[in-house]
Amino acid sequence: MSELKLNLLDLKDGKIRILHLTWLAFFLTFVVWLGLGPMMPFIKEALQLTDQQAKVLLILNVAMTIPARIIVGMLVDKHGPRIMFSAILILGGAISIAFAWADSYQTLALLRFLSGFIGAGFVVGIRMTSEWFPARQTGIAQGIYAGWGNFGSAGAAMTLPFIAANFGGDDGWRWAFTIASLVAIAYGVLYYFSVSNTPKGSTYFKPKKSGAMEVTSRGDLVLYILMNVPLYLALALLTWKLSPARMGLIDWATADIIYLVLGALYLVQSWKVWHVNAHILGKPVPELHRYKFKQVAVLDWAYLVTFGTELAVVSMLAMFYVDWFGLPKVTAALLAGVYPFLNLFARPGGGWLSDRIGRKLTLIIVFAGITGAFLVLGMVNKGWPVWAVVAMTLVGGIFSKAGSGAVYAMVPLIQRRMTGQIAGMAGAFGNVGAVLFLTVNSLLDYDQFFLFIGLVSAGVLALILFVLEEPEGAMAEVMPDGSVQMIDVK
């Protein structure tokens, strides 16, 4: 059991040093990306934005992340996490500085839309961590990486408003973003010169083809094409929210054009998937080199629930406490602020438990917890004691964040050379979940919102029980000299 333990203070251990350098890189991407939320009151006041304009910036901030995680997943598998994380930090920091000093709303909106790609940095670290840690430690390592990195959103909330309120006057928000961005750029340079893609002597396996994920059977090819549909539906849903049907911030003609573009992009991507994998129709892939895409699909839906729930609940929780229980805004914000802090231990805990008792069993336990907690919250009414409601939301939060850790404890054990693409697709589904749940929240009462999450979680729990398989044995990867290397996944 000692091999399951990590000495996080042993910086002489190469993999521990890489883990710390990488979660800090992820942390900084979240500071730059998700700092928009806590900074919005300052931006709105300084630029005299309307409520609608402020809401649009928040929507645009997450829209690009869905396709970006897919694209970055492909790029990291091809070029390696070292150059990709550095590039995201440097380029993302530069875009954030440009956003901070924009002088028109149109420029603000465009640059905030482009900033959404920074959220794809998460995918890069998943591949880096999987290269440095063996299967028996990948759960806890991925959990620490993602859990501590995710805390960047809380780090932004604790630091950027303080800078904005105390320096620069009306331009305080500009200086806050600029300082954070300069730190990210400097760290991007440092990261490039401080890490390597793999331990010395190890091979960095790359996909044989680029542009789409490789699959290994006819059924998997069909499933892969179908699994891309929700990604485009989420972007169409965002378009609908901006259209005259909801917010009225774009006209029908613009909305129709976006729908047509999304449809065309889906057809192009489907063709690319076919082009990359059409050879399997005539020449079946040898059994040794096969993997089951259903594993990827189930993990995608699982992350839709876990991370989607996390983003949605943290976005509405304070208003829920205020609207239904009449709590003062400050008190509600403080209680809601406990929710993201759970990431510090819950997500690593999900990864640790996966290493200890198995990937599938851990997912069954956490999804049973998510389902139970949110079905109970689905029965909440305004007569409930506030402490009971807060306690139950925190229970749901612990299980959902542990679930995110459990999902990414399994992602690196499917097919090593495509870990970035698999992580990117699962990550994109997490954002799809956030869009779905926040849209439901805008249409239904709070209790119905919680009930909806519980029902979706119950459906995914059934997939985990009856479709997902525990990783066993070893995955096969081809070395540059043509020989085959077996990588233990148990």
SVG drawing of the C-alpha trace seen along z (x, -y; Angstrom):
<svg xmlns="http://www.w3.org/2000/svg" viewBox="-42 -56 58 66">
<polyline fill="none" stroke="black" stroke-width="0.4" points="0.0,0.0 3.0,-2.3 3.2,-2.6 -0.2,-4.4 1.1,-7.2 2.7,-10.4 5.2,-12.5 4.2,-15.9 7.1,-17.6 9.7,-15.5 10.6,-18.0 13.7,-15.9 11.2,-13.3 10.8,-14.3 7.1,-13.3 6.2,-15.3 8.0,-18.4 6.1,-18.0 2.8,-17.6 3.3,-20.9 4.5,-22.8 1.5,-21.6 -1.3,-22.1 0.0,-25.7 -0.1,-26.2 -3.7,-25.1 -4.4,-27.3 -3.2,-30.4 -5.3,-29.6 -8.4,-29.5 -7.4,-32.8 -7.2,-34.5 -10.3,-32.7 -12.7,-32.6 -11.6,-35.9 -14.3,-37.5 -17.1,-36.5 -15.9,-38.2 -14.6,-41.2 -17.9,-41.8 -19.3,-44.3 -16.2,-46.4 -16.3,-46.2 -20.1,-46.9 -19.8,-50.0 -16.6,-51.4 -18.0,-50.9 -21.7,-51.5 -22.7,-48.2 -26.3,-47.1 -27.4,-43.8 -27.8,-42.3 -24.3,-43.3 -22.8,-41.9 -24.6,-38.6 -23.4,-38.3 -19.8,-38.6 -20.3,-35.8 -21.8,-33.6 -19.1,-34.4 -16.5,-33.5 -17.5,-29.9 -18.7,-29.4 -15.3,-28.9 -14.2,-26.4 -16.3,-23.6 -14.6,-23.4 -11.3,-24.5 -11.0,-21.5 -11.5,-19.2 -8.9,-21.0 -6.4,-21.4 -6.8,-17.7 -5.7,-16.9 -2.8,-19.4 -1.4,-18.2 -1.4,-14.6 0.6,-15.7 2.9,-18.3 3.2,-17.5 2.0,-19.2 5.2,-21.3 4.8,-23.5 1.0,-23.5 0.7,-24.7 3.3,-27.3 1.5,-28.6 -1.9,-28.7 -0.5,-30.7 1.4,-33.1 -1.2,-33.6 -4.1,-33.6 -2.3,-36.2 -1.8,-38.4 -5.5,-38.2 -6.5,-38.9 -4.3,-42.1 -5.9,-43.2 -9.3,-42.6 -8.4,-44.6 -7.5,-47.7 -10.3,-47.4 -12.1,-50.7 -15.4,-49.5 -18.0,-46.9 -17.6,-45.1 -13.9,-44.6 -14.6,-43.5 -17.1,-40.9 -14.8,-39.6 -11.7,-39.3 -13.8,-37.6 -15.1,-35.1 -11.5,-34.3 -10.4,-34.0 -12.6,-31.0 -9.8,-28.8 -7.8,-29.4 -10.2,-27.0 -8.8,-24.2 -5.5,-24.3 -7.0,-21.7 -6.7,-19.1 -3.0,-19.6 -2.2,-18.8 -4.2,-15.6 -1.8,-14.3 1.3,-15.6 0.3,-13.9 -0.6,-10.6 2.9,-10.5 4.7,-10.9 2.6,-8.7 1.9,-5.0 -1.6,-3.6 -1.5,-2.7 -1.0,-6.4 -2.8,-8.2 -6.1,-8.7 -4.6,-10.6 -2.2,-12.5 -4.9,-13.6 -7.1,-14.5 -4.5,-16.7 -3.7,-18.3 -7.4,-19.0 -8.6,-19.8 -5.9,-22.2 -5.8,-23.7 -9.6,-24.3 -9.0,-26.3 -7.8,-29.1 -11.4,-30.3 -11.4,-30.8 -7.9,-32.4 -9.2,-34.9 -12.2,-35.7 -9.9,-36.3 -7.3,-38.5 -8.5,-40.3 -11.3,-42.3 -8.9,-43.4 -6.5,-44.7 -9.3,-46.4 -10.7,-48.1 -7.4,-49.4 -5.3,-50.3 -5.9,-52.3 -9.2,-54.0 -11.8,-53.4 -9.1,-51.4 -8.5,-49.1 -10.2,-46.2 -7.9,-46.7 -4.8,-46.6 -6.1,-43.5 -6.4,-41.6 -3.1,-42.9 -1.2,-41.9 -2.7,-38.4 -2.1,-38.0 1.6,-39.1 2.1,-36.5 0.5,-33.8 2.8,-34.9 5.9,-34.8 4.9,-31.4 4.4,-30.1 8.0,-30.9 9.2,-29.3 7.1,-26.2 8.6,-25.7 12.1,-25.6 11.2,-23.6 9.4,-20.5 9.7,-17.7 6.9,-15.7 8.0,-12.4 10.5,-11.0 13.9,-10.4 14.0,-7.4 10.2,-7.2 8.5,-7.4 5.8,-10.1 3.3,-8.2 1.4,-10.2 -1.7,-9.4 -1.1,-7.8 -3.4,-10.4 -4.6,-13.9 -7.9,-15.7 -10.0,-13.2 -9.8,-10.5 -8.9,-7.0 -11.4,-4.3 -11.0,-0.5 -14.3,0.9 -17.3,0.1 -19.7,-0.3 -17.3,-2.7 -17.1,-4.8 -20.8,-5.3 -20.9,-6.0 -18.1,-8.5 -20.0,-10.5 -23.1,-10.4 -21.2,-11.5 -20.2,-14.8 -23.9,-15.8 -24.3,-17.1 -21.3,-19.4 -23.0,-21.3 -26.4,-21.2 -24.8,-23.0 -23.5,-25.8 -26.9,-25.9 -28.5,-26.2 -26.2,-29.2 -27.3,-30.8 -30.9,-30.3 -30.3,-32.0 -28.9,-35.0 -31.7,-35.1 -35.0,-37.0 -36.5,-33.8 -34.8,-34.6 -32.4,-37.5 -32.8,-39.2 -29.2,-40.1 -28.9,-38.9 -31.5,-39.0 -33.2,-36.0 -31.1,-36.3 -27.8,-36.1 -29.1,-33.2 -30.1,-31.3 -26.7,-31.9 -25.0,-30.5 -27.3,-27.4 -26.3,-26.8 -22.6,-27.3 -22.8,-24.8 -24.6,-22.3 -22.0,-22.7 -19.1,-22.3 -20.7,-19.1 -20.9,-17.6 -17.3,-18.6 -16.1,-17.0 -18.1,-13.9 -16.4,-13.6 -13.0,-14.1 -13.9,-11.3 -14.8,-9.1 -11.7,-10.0 -9.4,-9.2 -11.1,-5.9 -12.5,-4.6 -9.7,-2.0 -11.2,0.1 -14.1,1.0 -11.9,2.9 -9.1,4.0 -10.1,4.7 -7.8,3.5 -5.9,6.4 -7.3,7.3 -4.1,6.3 -4.5,2.7 -8.3,2.3 -9.9,0.2 -13.6,-0.3 -15.0,-3.7 -18.0,-3.0 -15.6,-3.6 -15.0,-7.1 -18.7,-7.7 -19.6,-6.8 -16.9,-8.9 -18.1,-11.8 -21.6,-11.6 -20.2,-11.1 -18.2,-14.3 -21.3,-16.1 -22.9,-15.4 -20.0,-15.9 -18.3,-19.1 -21.5,-20.4 -23.2,-20.2 -20.2,-21.9 -20.3,-24.9 -24.1,-25.2 -24.5,-25.0 -21.7,-27.4 -23.3,-29.9 -26.8,-29.8 -26.3,-28.9 -26.0,-32.4 -29.2,-33.5 -31.0,-30.3 -30.2,-31.1 -31.3,-34.7 -34.5,-34.1 -35.9,-31.1 -34.6,-31.7 -34.2,-35.5 -30.5,-35.3 -28.5,-38.6 -26.5,-38.7 -23.2,-38.7 -24.2,-35.7 -25.5,-33.9 -22.2,-34.6 -20.1,-33.3 -22.2,-30.1 -22.0,-29.6 -18.3,-30.3 -17.7,-27.1 -18.8,-25.1 -15.7,-25.7 -13.4,-25.1 -14.5,-21.5 -12.3,-20.9 -9.2,-21.0 -9.9,-17.6 -13.0,-16.1 -11.6,-15.8 -8.2,-14.4 -10.3,-12.1 -12.2,-10.7 -8.9,-10.0 -7.4,-8.4 -10.4,-6.2 -10.2,-5.0 -6.6,-3.9 -7.6,-2.1 -10.8,-0.2 -11.1,-0.4 -12.3,-2.9 -15.8,-1.5 -16.7,-0.9 -15.7,-4.5 -17.8,-5.9 -20.8,-3.8 -20.4,-5.1 -20.0,-8.8 -22.9,-8.7 -25.1,-7.0 -24.2,-9.9 -24.9,-12.6 -28.2,-11.0 -29.4,-10.7 -28.3,-14.2 -29.9,-16.0 -33.1,-13.9 -33.4,-15.0 -32.7,-18.6 -35.5,-18.2 -37.9,-17.9 -36.7,-21.1 -39.2,-23.9 -39.0,-27.3 -40.0,-25.8 -36.9,-23.7 -34.2,-24.7 -31.5,-26.7 -28.8,-24.6 -30.3,-21.4 -30.4,-22.8 -26.8,-24.1 -25.6,-20.7 -27.3,-18.8 -25.9,-21.1 -22.4,-20.5 -23.0,-16.7 -24.0,-16.9 -20.9,-19.1 -18.5,-16.6 -19.9,-13.7 -19.9,-15.6 -16.3,-16.9 -15.1,-13.4 -16.9,-12.1 -14.8,-14.5 -11.7,-13.1 -12.9,-9.5 -13.6,-10.2 -10.1,-11.5 -8.6,-8.7 -9.8,-6.5 -9.4,-8.7 -5.6,-8.1 -6.1,-4.3 -8.0,-3.9 -5.5,-4.7 -2.2,-6.5 -1.5,-8.1 -5.0,-9.7 -5.2,-10.7 -5.3,-14.4 -8.2,-13.9 -10.1,-11.7 -9.6,-14.2 -10.6,-17.0 -13.8,-15.4 -14.7,-14.6 -13.8,-18.2 -16.0,-19.6 -18.9,-17.5 -18.4,-19.0 -19.1,-22.4 -22.0,-21.0 -23.4,-19.9 -23.0,-23.4 -24.8,-24.9 -27.6,-22.4 -28.1,-22.7 -27.9,-26.5 -30.5,-26.7 -32.8,-24.4 -32.2,-26.7 -33.3,-29.7 -36.5,-27.9 -37.6,-26.0 -37.8,-26.6 -34.8,-25.7 -36.3,-22.5 -37.0,-21.3 -33.5,-22.2 -32.1,-20.0 -34.5,-17.2 -33.4,-17.4 -29.7,-16.9 -30.7,-14.0 -32.6,-12.3 -29.8,-12.8 -27.3,-11.4 -29.5,-8.4 -29.4,-7.7 -25.6,-8.0 -25.4,-5.7 -27.2,-3.1 -24.6,-3.5 -21.8,-3.0 -23.4,0.1 -24.2,1.9 -21.9,0.4 -18.6,-0.8 -15.8,1.8 -13.0,1.7 -9.6,1.2 -7.7,4.4 -4.4,5.8 -2.4,3.5 -2.8,1.2 -0.6,1.7 1.3,-1.2 3.7,-1.0 7.3,-2.3 9.0,-4.4 11.0,-1.3 7.8,0.7 8.0,2.8 5.0,3.0 5.1,1.7 2.5,2.8 1.5,0.2 -0.1,1.5 -3.5,0.0 -4.4,2.0"/>
</svg>
